[in-house]
């Protein structure tokens, strides 16, 4: 008997066109193309044959962040880039610290087991 995965949200698309994304945020397609040059991590997939941009949910989250900083809160692009990069660096540092703490904890647990075995 085969089991099929249940697709709960049938409306969820893997990729969105530049037109759809521009409409989501009330932007011009040219603005999105410009943001791609300014924010290097914003890289929609493109089909080699027709050069059509395909934005993933991750790309849309990045656009949402940029849109919020630039269009909603009024930051200049340079300031928005600084804020995003600072947060990205901060998130990476936090992940490194967390991973080191977990490894120290694991070593301490192992040491405790060894000490408990001596008694």
N, C-alpha and C positions, 0 to 999 in steps of 0.2 A: 504494500500500500504506500503510495507516495503522498507526502504532505506538501501543500503549497503554502508559501508565506502569505499571510493575510496583509493586503495593502489597505491600511486603515484610511489613509488620506489619498484618495485617487486623484485629487487636484494638484498634488505636489509634483512639480516639474523638476527635472534635473537641470535644465538650462533655460535661460530667458534671453530673448533677442535684445539688442541695444534699444530698439524702439519700445519694447515692453518696460525695460528698466528706466528709460527716460520718463515714460508716462507715470511709473510708480512714484517718482520723486518730483515730477513737474519740472524736469530739466530738458535742455536741448541735448540732442545726441552729440553735438560738438563739444559740449561741456564735459560729458562723460569721456570722450576721446582725449580731451585735454587733461582731465584728472588722471588718466592712465599714464600720461607722460610725467606728471608731477609726483604720483604715488606709485613707486615701482612694484609694490606688492599687489597692486590692483592689476591683475593680468587675466582678462577673460580668455577662454579657449577660442581659437579661431580655426575654422575649417580651411585646410590648405587649398581646396578646390575653389571655394567661393569667397574666402576671407570674411565670412560672416562671424561676428563676435557672439560667443555663447557665455553668458554670465551664470555662474553657479550661485547657490545660496551663500557660500562663503564670500564671493565677490560682492553680492548684494549687501551683506553685513558690513563690509568695508565701505561701500558707497553710503550706507546709512550713517556710519560714523562720520565720514567726511562731510556729508550733507548736513548733519546735525551741527558740526563745528563751523562750517563755512556759511551755509545758507540760513540756519536757524539762529545760531549764536553769534554770527557776524565776524568770525575770525578770518584773518587774511590766510591765504594758502600756506605761507611760510610758517606762521604760528600754528596752524592746524597740523602741519607735518611734524613740527617739533613736539607737540603734545602727543601725537600718535606714536612717534618714535620713542619718546621717553616712557610711555606706558608699555610699549612693546618690550623695550629693554628691561623695564621693571618687572614685567611678567616673566621674562626669561630668567632673570636673577632669582625671583621667588621660586620658580620651578627647580633651579639648581640647588637652592638652600633646602627646599623641601626634600629633594632626593637625597641630599647628604644627611639630613636629620633622620630619614627613614632608615638609611644604611647604618647609622650610629645606633639607632634603636634596635635594629636586628642584631647587631653585634652585642649589645648589652643583654638582650634576651638570651642569646646563646651563652654568654658568660654566666648569667644567672643560673641557667640549666646546669652548666658544668659545676658551679659552686654548690648547687643543691645536691648534685650527685656525690659530692665529697662528704656530705654529712651523714 
